[in-house]
């Protein structure tokens, strides 16, 4: 009888607790990592900060085995591993792993990765390079930063400029330590203000702002010159050397930003917007996609009025980036001709052409051509630049320091292949990669119309500077067939 | 000269003994000397070195009292260092931290906000419930602090306290303070309070009514959103995505207010914004959706230029979003083309998205993707190639036009002929899938079969169960195209026992189906194998059923009827979520569960583990505990030393130890007592007590030293010892 009674009672419990509160879905807003670790290249911990005690201390000890077990089986090692209810999320930087462990699947993975990257960024500002050695040399400062950037697994303050004002431990790699006033280290007032990235007491003799507009071109081409994919990734970098709390307003020739007041309705109407884009082309305005702004830009103001306004952090920062997927023709094109005479030699002919305006010049051009692993005794013929065989990477690199627009240079190379072995093997088919820079030129045609600087209290004279450059992105390649 | 082995022995003996101990003891002593030095810089350096040792996993807990002496300082850097040290031991040696409690309380009133924060932050991490009682006043005070930097730290401390001692937390009433922090003028405080509340709600959903709280603060959240750090934005956006709008007007308003954040540079902010929009999107009128969709699309695309790990999360989430809104990225196929330097885990996910994204009504797009996929299938990383080959079949089935399927099949056939064994499994499965999609196309079937028939040892070429199963199925389906049918079946039947369940089943069905074409002995043999030699229940049951059928009167008719049924044409090989699963996943975008497609709401809620909490001890008891622990450590240092020095003179030892440890202990005690000023000054009797304790212990020194590791880790044990 007793047991039965108990059972009844038990089954009664959920019914009893059926008040509205319990119907709340127990999802979680922002569970974060329970601990952050720095591990060496094998995955063994160098330094740890545990933010909460809901994971066992031994959790990290499993990480190297998890990694090596997986690597033994497959090349496919995703950046998050799960073991025994523990979630390991990690990124790699130089020779270290940054590992975050969470004990719940509802941890925000995007936030954790974003935080780990930010952490590398912050540490990079303190230690110059984040690698095993610099971590070993700077335990103390890393602990301090870990405590300030995250509390109980919730990211807090990651603005390096501000952190540097009150985390002032000397690091070993830091050439010039922040000026240290004894016992003055307090959290800067501004830290929790709405302008959390700048303190008010900055002073410069000469007030200047430098804008760098850098466009990286990613392009995938076939050997015949067909363009499979192309995109422009642009960045606007600012170096601010301005006193006080200046308010900046940036004008660029973006269609969305400039024509806003002219065709307000066009956004709601596909047809109209297409029509207006043709008229806009005449006015030399372009349309940027996926604009992304730094923390300091007033996003809602941009959203409603299409004006880029901001109070900049002091020093260098990336104000905005954008992407354009319009098709463009290759800026540097290589006509490749590769002939493999099996078991004897490989012949490579390459004709490079700078398909840019006559007055522009591409600089630091590198054409990186893959060659078979077992090739040797290279012979080169070329008209310009220099050629180097890099056996570690199985490539030959043709460097041309300066490549004026409209010019065409060529080279040919021949390498010996071993006469034995070499059965039809399936190696990575590597593409030809091209690197270059073209100063004073943007592919998208983006232009800065103005940069207005206004410091309401100080009212100083200021000097904005602008510089443009186009360069190859990390994937400017010609696929070989 | 002694013999070699003795020399080696001696050498080993010396080296093993000497090396670790000298450095160990030497360093500790050196550090201790540094910590009590009269020169401030030397002390500071010593603290730094101690922290260094601590990081290298050396036990420096014995230095605790010496470190604490450096806590009362005006040098904030030094203070921070001491806090670092204390915080580290807060977890493993909570009882030691009792020694610092007084300083914490004082520091929580320091004029410097940084110190106030450190004090409260550290205090709320120490797992000793009696210490937690001391937290009341400082916590209350810091929650109302003038400085928002302190307040934002204090609100998180409430969640920490809750985790350590829920009842105390409720009793103190700080939860009310925490809830009112949602109305704080500072957005960072609001964000941290939100995070803290959601943590508490996660640990115990009955304490606060999070949903109502969020509901009543939506406008505050929307206001704060524009003014806070990127991380705070993520928290606030997270809270907003928990909120269900009252009507379409409000939903539209929320969407309008958050949309700007799609342009934030931090991809996690972007993803959190996407989540809020997607949550509200079904509520608003469809006419207004076009523009929002466009913005969502370009935000998703922009995530593809973030770091690889972030792309991985984004791709997994795009997979979820695509199932709800299939057209959202239809113009952006090329963005997902593989870059040669993408890591493998990104490449594989990209193929999945490409196949899902391609518009089956757009021949040009499909053809482009086909050439692209063909390119991928000739790469060298096996996982990638395998996925690309499966992708080819999926693409063919999706586009479905007969000529297109033919084209894909040609590509696959070409691949098989490259004579690379590793890809044959995937090719075989893919080709069979294509044939299942167009079962009426004999020409395709003939091409495939004639190629597969040319393999002399299919069982050796194919490695996976599903590939073998497909091969056998194909023979059963198109026996007319397999000239060497019997020989092939022989091979499979011979290896029946080694095969896995799918292949066994397939062999059984095929043999039954083709019993008129194959020798009768084979049928008998297979039925016997399948009923007697297999561990697979399904296979056995199936075999039983066939056997019964075959032994019935009209067996021929019956079996024909059974085997003749044409399998349905497959229309889609892309897996889909169930509608319920999809809705759940959409609410968990960005989380780890969205990467594994396993919604958290399905699973058991996370259990909260309380580790190492020292409970139910009086503060005096704890003080003694702490003292004893340090003493015992001190003792053991010395003891080990003595053990080391002598090999045979054990008799005299005890006295020495007693002398030494007592004096040692005394000095420690004196140190410690300096630190305690909990009101009453320590009486001499307490010290005596301590000393007598020590005497007892040093008598049993041998057992003690054996127990050493336990001692340091487990205070419970220590208590029992007395």
Interface residues (C-beta under 8 A of the other chain):
Chain A: X21 X22 X24 X25 X26 X27 X28 X29 X30 X31 X46 X47 X48 X50 X52 X53 X54 X56 X57 X74 X75 X76 X77 X78 X79 X80 X82 X87 X89 X91 X102 X103 X104 X105 X106 X107 X108 X109 X110 X111 X113 X114 X115 X116 X117 X139 X140 X143 X144 X147 X151 X152 X154 X155 X156 X157 X158 X159 X166 X168 X169 X182 X183 X185 X186 X187 X191 X192 X194 X196 X218 X220 X228 X229 X231 X233 X267 X268 X270 X289 X290 X291 X292 X293 X294 X295 X298 X299 X300 X302 X303 X318 X320 X321 X323 X325 X424 X426 X427 X428 X429 X430 X431 X474 X475 X477 X479
Chain B: X48 X51 X52 X55 X74 X75 X76 X77 X80 X81 X84 X87 X91 X92 X112 X113 X114 X117 X121 X127 X147 X148 X149 X152 X153 X156 X159 X160 X163 X186 X187 X188 X189 X192 X194 X195 X196 X198 X199 X201 X202 X205 X206 X209 X210 X211 X226 X227 X228 X229 X230 X231 X234 X235 X238 X239 X242 X257 X259 X260 X261 X263 X264 X265 X266 X267 X268 X270 X271 X272 X290 X291 X298 X299 X301 X302 X305 X307 X308 X309 X310 X312 X313 X314 X332 X334 X335 X337 X339 X340 X341 X344 X345 X348 X372 X375 X378 X379 X380 X381 X382 X383 X418 X419 X420 X587 X588 X590 X591 X592 X593 X594 X595 X596 X598 X600 X601 X603 X605 X606 X608 X609 X611 X612
